[in-house]
Amino acid sequence: MPMQKTYHSSSGGFDFLGLRQNRGGGVEIVYDDGVARRMVWRVRSSVHDGVIGEALRHAVNQSRVVPALYAELKKRAIAVESVV
């Protein structure tokens, strides 16, 4: 069964971060603001999904989720690339 974890803002906002496995077996991070913005990043680092999950959990509860996500990933040395 593919890995899939989701994190929603605890402040009642619509922000969502998700962790999923793509068809090739790689890990991706998905951001959706619940209105019009959806972004996907491919995780380039070999890292346990619990570490990524911790970063997502912290970032989704910040007022500016995407900058917070980048900061959390950088803190943990997790490399990502944008998926177009």
N, C-alpha and C positions, 0 to 999 in steps of 0.2 A: 504494500500500500504506500502511495507517495506521501511524503512529508508535507504537511500544511498546518501552519499556525497563524492565528490572527490576533491582532491587538487593536483595541478601540480606545479612543480618548475617554478617560474617566471623568472629564469635566462636562460630559454631555454633548461635546462637539461631534461632528461627523467624521473627523479624521480617522483614518484606518491605515495600519501597516500590516502587511502579511508576509509570511515566509512560505515559499512553495518550491517544489522540485519541478524543473522543466522536463520536457520530453527526453532530452539528452542526459538526464540524471544530474544536471547542475542545479545549484540553489539560486533562487531569485528573491529579491525583496520588492514588494509592491506597495506603493503609496496611493491613496485615493482620498481626496478632500470631501467627497460626498456631493460635490456640486459639478465641477467641470475639469478638475485636474487629476490625471492619473499618470504615475511615473513607475518605471520598472528598472531595476538594476540587477545585473548578474554578479554574483559574489565570485571574486577571482581568488580569494585566499582560501586555504584549507583550514577551516575552523569549525569547531563543534557548534551545532545549531543552538545549543543552550546559551552560548556566548553571544551569538547574533540576536537571539530572542531577548536577552537582557538589554541589549542596545535598543532594540525596537520598543520594548516596554517603557524604557525611560524616555525615548524621543517622542512617542505618541502623546505623552501627557504635557509636552511643552507647548507654549503659545505659537511658536514657529517650528513646526514639525520637521520640515526638510532640513533646515540648517542644523537643528538639534540632532537629526539622524546622522548627518555628515560628521558632526563633532563626536558623537558616540562611536561611530565606526572608526574614525581616526584614532581615538583614544585606545581602541582595542587592536589597532593595526590590521583592520579588515579592509581589503582592497575590493572595490566594486567598479563596474563599468555600466554606463547607461545602455539600455536596450531600446532601440528605436522601433 
